């Protein structure tokens, strides 16, 4: 479900109009999250680190209203829930896209992920299934690289779907951590909202 936002009474209207007119309106922030407890919990249940991180990130994004807002031409809408579109490896060093609807129940979400990944890998081709809606968060994992920043491709300056990418888990001083990058349209998301996202994602990882 979605609801329309009336710009006339929207507290964010001035910020929206300012950054909607920008030539390069997307902000990209990278922060490190601690995954020590999360890593141990996933390994103890023989689970998937990828699925666990995606769930933690998607849950955090759903808890921040600004990350559920999209604009379509002059219309501004807020989704009740946003869902996961993510990359999975295919043969020949390629990748494909998968989509999984968000569920507050982690086990149900991970089961749906497994089905989607099995379908995508069986097709073994790049397919685009997200063009009919904008209720997505685009996500990817780079387990080969511990990066310090990232810039993700967008279709245009009006592409307002947030992107999340995380990197290699590394050990430092007896702890495990990884980089997470959030890219979002500044007309809808500010640094404060990004900071809340990282805080909530860390909380979700710690409480896994």
Backbone bond lengths (Angstrom), bond angles and torsions (degrees), N, CA, C in turn:
res aa  C-N    CA-C-N  psi(-1)  N-CA   C-N-CA  omega(-1)  CA-C   N-CA-C  phi
1 X - - - 1.456 - - 1.521 109.90 -
2 X 1.319 115.05 157.02 1.455 120.52 178.96 1.522 109.16 -145.83
3 X 1.328 115.45 155.70 1.458 120.56 175.42 1.519 108.57 -128.41
4 X 1.323 115.65 147.84 1.456 120.17 -179.30 1.525 109.87 -88.95
5 X 1.318 115.78 140.43 1.462 122.51 178.55 1.520 108.57 -101.01
6 X 1.319 116.50 129.33 1.462 121.91 177.31 1.526 108.40 -84.25
7 X 1.328 119.04 113.50 1.466 120.30 -178.07 1.523 113.65 -58.61
8 X 1.333 117.00 -28.79 1.467 120.26 -176.24 1.522 111.98 -60.27
9 X 1.318 117.33 -35.57 1.460 119.85 -178.72 1.514 113.51 -109.63
10 X 1.308 116.84 15.37 1.467 121.91 -175.66 1.523 110.18 -87.98
11 X 1.325 119.33 118.79 1.470 120.76 -178.98 1.527 113.37 -57.75
12 X 1.317 116.52 -22.69 1.458 120.40 -176.08 1.534 112.73 -91.91
13 X 1.290 118.15 6.64 1.467 120.80 -171.14 1.533 112.90 -56.03
14 X 1.314 118.44 -46.91 1.470 120.98 -177.13 1.524 111.37 -63.29
15 X 1.330 116.65 -41.73 1.466 120.32 178.82 1.529 110.34 -66.03
16 X 1.327 115.11 -42.22 1.464 120.76 178.65 1.524 110.75 -58.65
17 X 1.324 117.13 -48.91 1.461 120.60 -177.31 1.523 111.52 -66.28
18 X 1.334 117.16 -37.04 1.462 120.75 179.52 1.528 111.22 -62.66
19 X 1.323 116.37 -52.67 1.463 119.36 -174.28 1.527 112.72 -83.08
20 X 1.314 117.51 -20.00 1.472 119.46 174.41 1.527 109.54 -64.54
21 X 1.317 117.14 -28.82 1.464 121.73 -178.46 1.526 112.97 -87.99
22 X 1.321 117.88 -4.98 1.466 121.00 -176.95 1.525 111.02 -71.47
23 X 1.331 115.64 147.89 1.465 120.50 178.41 1.521 111.36 -72.34
24 X 1.338 116.27 -35.23 1.472 121.55 178.03 1.527 107.83 -127.16
25 X 1.329 118.02 81.94 1.465 121.28 -169.30 1.520 115.59 -88.16
26 X 1.316 118.20 0.47 1.463 119.74 -175.13 1.522 111.27 -91.57
27 X 1.325 115.78 132.54 1.460 121.11 175.19 1.518 108.68 -102.12
28 X 1.331 115.71 145.52 1.458 121.43 -178.24 1.523 108.48 -133.72
29 X 1.332 116.07 119.77 1.462 121.71 -178.11 1.521 109.61 -127.32
30 X 1.320 115.67 136.90 1.459 121.73 178.30 1.520 109.48 -120.04
31 X 1.313 116.26 132.27 1.467 122.22 177.27 1.525 108.37 -135.71
32 X 1.317 115.46 161.31 1.459 120.58 178.65 1.524 108.93 -101.54
33 X 1.321 115.34 139.18 1.459 120.60 176.34 1.519 108.65 -119.01
34 X 1.323 115.25 147.66 1.462 121.39 178.27 1.526 108.50 -87.00
35 X 1.321 115.97 126.81 1.468 119.94 -178.42 1.529 111.39 -120.48
36 X 1.326 116.87 22.66 1.465 120.23 -177.33 1.524 111.31 -60.57
37 X 1.326 116.59 -56.98 1.465 120.59 -179.00 1.524 110.87 -66.96
38 X 1.324 116.36 -39.71 1.464 121.32 179.10 1.526 110.99 -60.08
39 X 1.315 116.85 -47.71 1.465 121.65 -179.01 1.525 110.51 -58.61
40 X 1.336 116.43 -44.93 1.470 120.60 -179.95 1.527 111.16 -64.16
41 X 1.336 116.66 -41.07 1.466 120.57 -178.57 1.525 111.39 -65.87
42 X 1.327 116.98 -41.99 1.464 120.58 -179.87 1.522 110.55 -66.23
43 X 1.323 116.43 -44.08 1.463 119.72 179.96 1.529 111.00 -64.38
44 X 1.328 116.91 -35.07 1.467 120.61 -179.36 1.524 111.86 -64.66
45 X 1.333 116.84 -31.70 1.470 119.75 179.67 1.531 111.85 -101.28
46 X 1.342 115.70 10.36 1.470 121.28 179.44 1.526 110.66 54.69
47 X 1.327 115.06 43.35 1.456 120.87 -176.59 1.515 113.03 -96.33
48 X 1.311 115.26 -169.94 1.461 123.21 -178.40 1.523 109.84 -104.72
49 X 1.329 116.92 120.40 1.459 120.53 176.18 1.525 110.46 -62.05
50 X 1.325 116.63 -41.17 1.458 121.03 -179.43 1.528 111.05 -60.10
51 X 1.329 116.44 -49.16 1.468 120.19 -179.46 1.520 111.14 -63.75
52 X 1.323 116.61 -38.85 1.455 120.29 -179.28 1.513 112.99 -65.98
53 X 1.335 116.83 -43.15 1.464 120.30 178.63 1.524 110.28 -66.00
54 X 1.329 116.59 -43.26 1.464 119.66 179.54 1.524 110.88 -60.56
55 X 1.315 117.32 -42.91 1.462 120.28 178.56 1.529 110.75 -62.52
56 X 1.338 117.17 -44.74 1.469 120.82 -179.50 1.522 111.29 -61.40
57 X 1.331 116.92 -40.09 1.460 120.98 179.88 1.525 111.31 -71.00
58 X 1.325 116.71 -43.53 1.465 120.64 -178.39 1.523 111.50 -67.05
59 X 1.312 116.85 -38.81 1.464 120.72 176.95 1.527 110.19 -62.60
60 X 1.334 117.04 -42.69 1.464 120.87 178.17 1.522 110.72 -62.42
61 X 1.325 117.34 -45.06 1.463 121.05 -179.37 1.524 111.40 -62.54
62 X 1.320 117.70 -38.88 1.460 120.82 179.20 1.521 112.36 -66.83
63 X 1.319 117.02 -25.53 1.464 120.83 -179.14 1.524 113.19 -83.90
64 X 1.331 117.56 0.30 1.464 122.06 -179.98 1.529 108.17 -117.17
65 X 1.334 118.96 108.05 1.470 120.90 -175.00 1.524 113.55 -54.01
66 X 1.328 117.11 -39.28 1.465 120.34 -176.95 1.529 112.10 -61.14
67 X 1.310 117.03 -27.86 1.461 119.86 -179.96 1.523 112.10 -82.91
68 X 1.335 115.84 -6.40 1.465 120.36 176.17 1.527 112.28 -101.43
69 X 1.334 117.00 1.11 1.462 121.54 -177.96 1.530 109.86 -92.75
70 X 1.326 115.71 140.10 1.462 122.51 176.33 1.531 108.63 -134.78
71 X 1.313 116.99 158.18 1.463 120.15 170.25 1.524 109.45 -121.43
72 X 1.326 114.20 146.04 1.465 122.74 178.67 1.523 107.14 -130.92
73 X 1.308 116.85 105.27 1.456 121.66 -170.24 1.536 107.91 55.04
74 X 1.337 117.89 -113.50 1.475 120.08 -179.19 1.523 112.34 -99.31
75 X 1.320 117.93 -4.44 1.464 120.77 179.41 1.523 110.11 -85.21
76 X 1.337 115.81 142.87 1.463 122.21 176.86 1.523 107.28 -122.21
77 X 1.321 116.31 127.01 1.464 119.58 -177.29 1.528 110.18 -130.77
78 X 1.328 114.58 154.33 1.465 120.80 175.00 1.527 108.89 -120.24
79 X 1.320 115.99 123.18 1.462 120.83 177.13 1.527 110.30 -79.06
80 X 1.326 115.06 145.23 1.462 119.21 173.96 1.524 110.28 -68.98
81 X 1.326 115.85 -37.59 1.464 121.79 177.24 1.522 109.28 -141.50
82 X 1.315 115.24 150.52 1.453 120.88 172.55 1.524 108.24 -120.44
83 X 1.325 115.77 156.99 1.457 121.25 -167.68 1.527 111.19 -127.99
84 X 1.306 115.99 172.82 1.465 121.66 -171.20 1.522 112.01 -99.04
85 X 1.325 115.94 125.40 1.460 122.80 165.11 1.518 105.76 -117.84
86 X 1.319 117.68 122.92 1.469 120.48 -169.75 1.523 110.84 -143.53
87 X 1.310 115.44 164.05 1.457 120.90 -178.10 1.522 111.01 -97.10
88 X 1.333 115.17 147.90 1.464 122.17 175.45 1.526 108.20 -135.67
89 X 1.330 118.08 149.39 1.468 120.07 -178.15 1.526 112.35 -72.54
90 X 1.336 114.96 141.99 1.457 122.91 173.57 1.526 108.79 -119.65
91 X 1.305 116.20 176.39 1.459 120.10 179.84 1.530 110.78 -65.56
92 X 1.326 115.82 158.11 1.457 120.33 176.60 1.509 114.27 69.35
93 X 1.335 117.39 30.92 1.470 122.22 179.32 1.525 112.31 57.79
94 X 1.323 116.48 35.45 1.460 121.46 176.09 1.525 109.45 -109.24
95 X 1.321 115.75 176.74 1.464 119.83 175.46 1.520 109.69 -135.87
96 X 1.325 114.93 158.92 1.454 121.82 175.34 1.514 110.36 -126.54
97 X 1.321 116.41 171.75 1.459 122.15 178.99 1.524 110.35 -104.09
98 X 1.315 115.38 143.16 1.468 123.13 174.52 1.518 108.61 -129.04
99 X 1.306 116.38 153.06 1.462 121.27 175.66 1.524 109.12 -131.04
100 X 1.329 115.64 136.23 1.459 121.33 176.54 1.523 108.86 -139.28
101 X 1.322 116.68 128.36 1.457 120.77 178.14 1.525 109.84 -71.05
102 X 1.328 115.02 142.06 1.459 120.61 -178.39 1.522 111.02 -69.81
103 X 1.309 115.57 138.31 1.464 122.87 171.37 1.517 107.80 -132.96
104 X 1.313 116.99 136.96 1.460 119.45 177.24 1.521 111.61 -66.40
105 X 1.312 116.65 -21.16 1.457 121.21 176.59 1.534 108.86 -84.55
106 X 1.305 116.59 111.71 1.466 121.00 -174.04 1.520 112.48 -60.32
107 X 1.309 117.59 -43.25 1.459 120.63 -177.68 1.532 111.22 -62.45
108 X 1.320 116.37 -40.18 1.466 120.11 177.68 1.522 110.84 -65.26
109 X 1.326 116.03 -41.67 1.463 120.69 178.46 1.526 110.82 -61.76
110 X 1.328 116.77 -45.66 1.460 120.41 -178.57 1.532 111.43 -66.67
111 X 1.322 117.72 -35.73 1.466 120.56 176.61 1.527 110.79 -64.17
112 X 1.333 116.28 -41.92 1.465 120.29 177.54 1.523 110.82 -65.66
113 X 1.324 116.58 -35.99 1.464 120.39 175.97 1.519 111.43 -60.99
114 X 1.307 116.66 -45.32 1.468 120.07 -178.74 1.527 111.22 -59.43
115 X 1.322 116.23 -41.11 1.466 120.11 178.33 1.530 110.95 -64.89
116 X 1.326 116.71 -43.65 1.466 120.60 -179.13 1.524 111.16 -64.83
117 X 1.322 116.60 -41.30 1.464 120.45 -179.89 1.523 110.68 -66.34
118 X 1.324 117.19 -40.82 1.465 120.48 178.11 1.526 110.98 -60.82
119 X 1.323 116.53 -40.47 1.465 120.56 178.75 1.520 111.16 -65.97
120 X 1.334 116.70 -45.47 1.466 120.87 -178.08 1.520 112.03 -64.08
121 X 1.316 116.74 -42.50 1.462 119.59 -179.08 1.529 111.43 -71.01
122 X 1.324 117.48 -29.22 1.464 120.40 176.61 1.528 110.92 -69.61
123 X 1.330 116.95 -38.82 1.469 121.17 177.38 1.523 110.07 -67.74
124 X 1.338 116.42 -39.91 1.467 124.09 176.27 1.528 112.91 58.08
125 X 1.319 116.15 34.47 1.461 121.91 176.42 1.522 108.81 -139.46
126 X 1.323 115.46 157.00 1.460 120.47 176.87 1.521 109.07 -79.81
127 X 1.316 116.98 115.54 1.462 122.30 178.53 1.523 109.09 -121.85
128 X 1.322 116.37 145.73 1.462 122.08 -179.34 1.520 108.64 -113.65
129 X 1.339 116.02 112.41 1.463 121.08 -175.15 1.525 113.09 -118.63
130 X 1.334 117.37 14.61 1.463 119.47 -172.97 1.525 113.24 -110.86
131 X 1.318 117.88 7.04 1.461 119.50 -173.43 1.523 113.62 -76.65
132 X 1.328 117.98 -15.81 1.461 120.64 -177.04 1.525 112.93 -83.21
133 X 1.318 117.33 -10.75 1.468 120.79 -178.98 1.527 109.32 -149.39
134 X 1.317 115.58 160.44 1.468 120.33 175.71 1.530 110.92 -116.07
135 X 1.327 116.83 22.30 1.468 120.23 -178.24 1.537 111.43 -87.93
136 X 1.325 116.43 38.75 1.458 121.19 -175.90 1.521 112.53 -113.15
137 X 1.307 114.92 159.56 1.458 124.06 158.85 1.524 105.02 -117.47
138 X 1.323 117.40 123.52 1.462 120.35 177.91 1.527 108.82 -84.46
139 X 1.324 116.16 129.67 1.468 120.54 -173.12 1.521 111.06 -135.70
140 X 1.323 114.46 150.90 1.455 119.99 177.50 1.521 109.21 -156.04
141 X 1.319 114.81 161.05 1.464 121.64 179.47 1.523 108.83 -126.16
142 X 1.341 116.39 137.28 1.466 122.35 175.28 1.528 108.24 -120.08
143 X 1.329 118.03 77.69 1.467 120.85 -173.61 1.522 114.24 -72.39
144 X 1.331 117.09 -2.25 1.465 121.12 -178.50 1.524 112.21 -93.79
145 X 1.334 117.80 -9.81 1.462 120.55 -168.89 1.524 111.80 -139.38
146 X 1.321 115.64 132.03 1.466 121.86 171.62 1.525 107.20 -95.98
147 X 1.312 117.03 93.01 1.460 120.87 -172.24 1.528 112.09 -93.32
148 X 1.319 115.69 166.31 1.466 121.72 177.97 1.523 112.33 -115.45
149 X 1.307 117.62 -5.79 1.457 121.78 177.92 1.512 109.33 -170.03
150 X 1.329 116.70 161.65 1.463 120.75 -179.80 1.520 109.54 -154.84
151 X 1.318 115.48 148.32 1.458 122.33 172.49 1.516 106.96 -128.56
152 X 1.310 117.08 119.62 1.455 120.76 -173.59 1.528 110.86 -103.03
153 X 1.328 118.09 147.45 1.466 120.94 -176.78 1.524 112.20 -68.64
154 X 1.315 115.43 145.39 1.464 122.18 175.98 1.522 108.57 -129.35
155 X 1.321 116.18 155.23 1.462 120.40 -178.37 1.526 111.80 -71.73
156 X 1.333 116.53 -34.39 1.464 121.78 -178.71 1.522 108.30 -167.52
157 X 1.326 116.28 177.36 1.464 120.35 177.29 1.524 111.57 -63.97
158 X 1.321 117.70 -21.24 1.464 121.75 179.86 1.524 113.22 -92.19
159 X 1.309 118.07 4.28 1.466 121.17 176.64 1.528 107.91 -71.04
160 X 1.329 116.77 110.70 1.467 120.13 -172.86 1.522 112.97 -113.77
161 X 1.325 117.59 18.72 1.463 120.91 175.89 1.525 108.98 -86.63
162 X 1.321 118.94 121.82 1.469 120.57 -179.71 1.525 112.20 -63.64
163 X 1.324 115.20 153.21 1.458 123.09 176.23 1.521 109.72 -122.19
164 X 1.325 115.73 141.74 1.462 122.09 176.81 1.522 107.89 -132.08
165 X 1.322 116.84 131.53 1.460 120.94 174.37 1.524 108.21 -137.69
166 X 1.316 116.71 140.31 1.464 119.90 177.38 1.520 109.75 -126.87
167 X 1.333 115.05 158.51 1.452 119.99 -171.37 1.517 114.66 -112.07
168 X 1.299 114.46 -158.19 1.461 123.71 -176.26 1.526 110.99 -69.03
169 X 1.313 116.68 138.55 1.464 121.17 173.49 1.525 108.31 -79.24
170 X 1.330 116.09 126.16 1.465 121.16 -178.19 1.524 109.43 -125.04
171 X 1.318 115.95 157.78 1.462 122.11 178.06 1.518 109.93 -103.19
172 X 1.341 115.29 132.87 1.459 121.26 176.19 1.520 108.24 -142.58
173 X 1.315 115.57 123.21 1.469 121.38 176.65 1.527 112.02 52.37
174 X 1.314 116.13 42.01 1.455 120.68 177.02 1.516 115.41 79.22
175 X 1.333 117.09 4.00 1.462 121.49 178.53 1.526 109.50 -115.90
176 X 1.327 116.20 158.77 1.462 121.76 174.22 1.523 108.92 -108.73
177 X 1.307 116.67 136.94 1.458 121.08 179.99 1.524 109.63 -147.90
178 X 1.328 114.86 166.25 1.468 119.77 177.08 1.527 109.38 -153.20
179 X 1.320 115.06 157.68 1.459 121.55 177.28 1.525 109.97 -85.21
180 X 1.322 115.28 141.41 1.470 121.79 174.35 1.521 107.71 -129.42
181 X 1.321 116.56 129.85 1.457 121.87 177.82 1.527 109.86 -110.63
182 X 1.318 114.97 133.41 1.465 121.79 174.37 1.516 108.14 -118.77
183 X 1.312 116.49 125.95 1.458 121.92 175.07 1.523 108.23 -120.37
184 X 1.321 116.48 131.12 1.465 120.39 -176.18 1.522 109.81 -149.44
185 X 1.322 115.71 161.21 1.464 121.79 178.57 1.528 108.53 -78.39
186 X 1.339 115.52 125.07 1.467 120.15 -174.33 1.529 112.44 -69.30
187 X 1.319 117.83 -15.20 1.467 119.58 174.83 1.519 111.59 -66.56
188 X 1.336 115.99 -21.88 1.462 121.07 -176.22 1.522 113.49 -116.06
189 X 1.305 117.35 -29.69 1.467 122.19 -172.47 1.524 109.81 -127.69
190 X 1.332 116.72 130.96 1.465 123.08 176.76 1.526 110.52 -108.00
191 X 1.328 114.94 177.09 1.459 120.44 177.66 1.519 112.81 -59.33
192 X 1.319 117.09 -35.54 1.468 120.72 178.40 1.523 110.89 -60.94
193 X 1.318 116.25 -43.48 1.467 119.96 179.95 1.527 110.74 -68.24
194 X 1.323 116.73 -37.02 1.464 120.26 176.35 1.524 110.40 -62.98
195 X 1.332 116.45 -42.87 1.464 119.99 178.55 1.526 110.90 -62.10
196 X 1.322 116.65 -40.04 1.470 120.12 176.90 1.526 110.70 -63.19
197 X 1.335 115.92 -39.05 1.462 119.24 178.45 1.529 110.71 -59.65
198 X 1.320 117.37 -49.27 1.464 119.95 -179.07 1.530 111.37 -63.83
199 X 1.326 116.43 -37.68 1.464 120.29 178.31 1.533 110.78 -63.74
200 X 1.327 116.52 -45.62 1.467 120.26 -179.34 1.523 111.52 -68.95
201 X 1.319 116.69 -38.54 1.461 118.91 177.93 1.522 110.53 -62.51
202 X 1.343 116.51 -42.50 1.464 119.57 177.51 1.523 110.74 -61.30
203 X 1.315 116.77 -41.33 1.464 120.78 178.77 1.530 110.70 -62.55
204 X 1.326 116.14 -41.51 1.466 119.82 179.00 1.528 111.64 -65.12
205 X 1.313 116.71 -39.53 1.464 120.45 177.98 1.526 110.89 -65.88
206 X 1.326 116.09 -42.74 1.471 120.21 -179.36 1.524 111.72 -65.16
207 X 1.331 116.52 -32.26 1.460 120.36 -176.84 1.513 113.99 -94.73
208 X 1.298 117.53 15.64 1.462 121.99 -175.41 1.529 111.53 -61.26
